[in-house]
Amino acid sequence: MIVGSAVRFRCFGGSAPYEVAQSCCRGAINSILNLAPTDIEGIEAARDAVTDAAKSAVAVCRADGSVPQGLLDELAAAVDALRAEEANPVGRRIRQIGHLVQELTRQERGLAEVEAVRSSWTRFYRDTSGVVHGSGATPEQSRERFEGVVAAFEQLAGLFGRGERLRQLALSEQPSRARLTGAR
C-alpha cells in the first residue's frame, strides 16, 4: 500500500514519495496522541515556564536591583523541570500513550509497559519526525515504519472495548481459558 501510494505520488510529479508517506504516518501518530488530554506537559511547557520565570526575574531586577527569593526559587524549579524533560525528550509522548492505555484498561502502567511504549511509539514518532524535518527515506524504511505504526494502532485500538474485560481477568482469582474467551 505505502509503496503503491509512493509510486502514484511520483507519477504526479512528487519528488519525495516515501518521505510523504512517512509524513502521513507521523500525522496519524499525532492524531492518536492528541486523544490524550492537552494538559499533559512536555518540553515545550517546561521551556515556556523557564522563559516566563526568567522574564519575571529580569523585570523585578531591573526595577529595584534585586530578585526576591520566591521568584528565584520559581526560576530554579522551572530550570530543574526543563532539565528533567531534556533528559527524557520522549517523556510527553510516553505520558500521552500511557494515559490512553490507562483510560482503556483502568490499570497503572508498569515498567514493562513504559519500556514497550518507549521502544515502539516513540521510535515511530522520532523516525517519522526525522523524515518530516529533512531526512530521506527508502521504500523499505517507509514500509517498515508504516507496518509498525499500523501494528501499534491495532494493538491500541484492540484495547477499546476490551479494557473492562482485561481488568476483570486480571483481578480474577482463577483465570481460565473459558473466562478468557468469554465462554461460560
C-alpha positions in Angstrom: 0.0 0.0 0.0 2.7 2.5 1.0 4.9 1.6 -2.0 1.9 1.9 -4.3 1.0 5.3 -2.9 4.6 6.5 -3.3 4.7 5.3 -6.9 1.4 7.2 -7.7 2.8 10.3 -5.9 5.9 10.1 -8.1 3.8 9.7 -11.2 2.1 13.0 -10.4 5.4 14.9 -10.2 6.1 14.3 -6.5 9.9 14.3 -5.8 9.9 12.6 -2.3 7.2 9.9 -2.3 8.5 7.9 0.6 9.1 10.9 2.7 5.4 12.0 2.1 4.3 8.5 3.1 6.2 8.7 6.4 4.9 12.2 7.0 1.4 10.7 6.7 2.4 8.1 9.4 3.6 10.9 11.7 0.2 12.7 11.1 -1.6 9.5 12.1 0.6 9.2 15.2 -0.2 12.8 16.2 -3.9 12.1 15.7 -3.8 9.2 18.2 -1.6 11.2 20.7 -3.9 14.1 20.5 -6.7 11.9 22.0 -4.9 12.4 25.3 -5.7 15.5 27.4 -3.9 18.6 26.3 -2.6 19.3 29.8 0.0 16.5 29.6 3.0 18.7 29.6 6.3 18.2 27.9 9.5 20.0 27.0 7.6 22.9 25.4 5.7 23.7 28.6 9.0 23.4 30.6 10.7 25.9 28.2 7.8 28.3 28.5 7.9 28.1 32.3 11.7 28.9 32.3 11.1 31.8 29.9 8.3 33.2 32.0 10.2 32.9 35.2 13.3 34.4 33.7 11.3 37.4 32.3 9.7 38.0 35.7 13.1 37.8 37.4 14.7 40.2 35.0 11.8 42.7 35.2 12.0 42.8 39.0 15.8 43.0 39.0 15.7 46.0 36.5 13.0 47.7 38.6 14.8 47.5 42.0 18.1 45.8 41.5 17.3 42.6 43.3 15.4 39.4 42.8 13.1 38.1 45.6 13.9 34.6 46.9 10.5 33.3 45.9 11.0 34.4 42.3 14.5 32.9 42.3 13.1 29.6 43.7 10.4 29.6 40.9 13.1 30.1 38.3 15.2 27.3 39.8 12.2 24.9 39.9 11.4 25.7 36.2 15.0 25.1 35.2 15.0 21.8 37.1 11.8 20.7 35.3 13.3 21.7 31.9 16.4 19.7 32.7 14.3 16.7 33.5 12.4 17.0 30.2 15.6 17.4 28.3 17.0 14.3 29.9 13.8 12.4 28.7 12.8 14.0 25.4 10.1 11.5 24.7 8.6 11.8 28.1 5.5 13.6 26.9 4.8 11.0 24.2 5.1 8.2 26.8 2.8 10.0 29.1 0.2 10.6 26.3 0.2 6.9 25.3 0.3 5.8 28.9 -2.8 8.0 29.6 -4.7 6.5 26.7 -3.8 2.9 27.7 -4.7 3.6 31.4 -8.1 5.0 30.3 -8.8 1.9 28.3 -7.6 -0.7 30.8 -8.0 1.2 34.0 -4.6 -0.1 35.1 -1.5 1.7 36.0 1.5 1.1 33.7 4.4 -0.9 34.9 8.0 -0.7 33.8 7.4 -3.2 31.0 4.6 -1.1 29.5 6.7 2.1 29.8 9.6 0.4 28.0 7.2 -1.0 25.3 6.0 2.5 24.6 9.5 3.9 24.6 10.7 1.3 22.2 7.8 1.4 19.8 5.7 4.6 19.7 8.5 7.0 20.5 10.7 5.3 17.9 8.0 5.6 15.3 7.5 9.3 16.2 11.2 10.0 16.2 11.8 8.3 12.9 8.9 9.8 11.1 9.7 13.2 12.6 13.2 12.9 11.2 11.8 12.5 7.7 9.4 15.4 8.2 12.4 17.5 9.2 14.6 16.6 6.2 15.9 13.1 6.4 15.5 10.8 3.4 13.5 7.6 3.3 13.8 4.4 1.3 10.9 2.2 0.3 12.0 -0.4 2.8 12.2 2.1 5.7 8.8 3.5 4.7 7.2 0.1 4.6 8.7 -1.0 7.9 7.6 2.2 9.7 4.1 2.1 8.1 3.7 -1.6 9.2 5.0 -0.8 12.7 2.6 2.1 13.1 -0.3 0.1 11.9 0.5 -2.7 14.3 0.8 -0.3 17.2 -2.5 1.3 16.2 -4.2 -2.1 16.0 -2.8 -3.0 19.5 -4.1 0.2 21.0 -7.4 0.0 19.2 -7.8 -3.6 20.4 -7.9 -2.2 23.9 -11.1 -0.3 23.1 -14.0 -2.4 24.3 -11.6 -4.9 25.9 -10.3 -2.7 28.7 -13.0 -3.7 31.2 -12.8 -7.4 30.3 -9.0 -7.3 30.7 -9.3 -5.7 34.1 -11.8 -8.4 35.2 -9.5 -11.1 34.0 -6.5 -9.5 35.8 -8.5 -9.4 39.0 -9.8 -12.9 38.7 -8.6 -15.3 41.3 -8.9 -18.3 38.9 -8.3 -17.1 35.3 -9.1 -19.8 32.8 -9.3 -20.2 29.0 -13.1 -20.2 29.3 -13.0 -16.9 31.1 -10.5 -15.5 28.6 -12.7 -16.4 25.6 -15.9 -15.3 27.4 -17.4 -18.8 27.4 -19.5 -19.9 30.3 
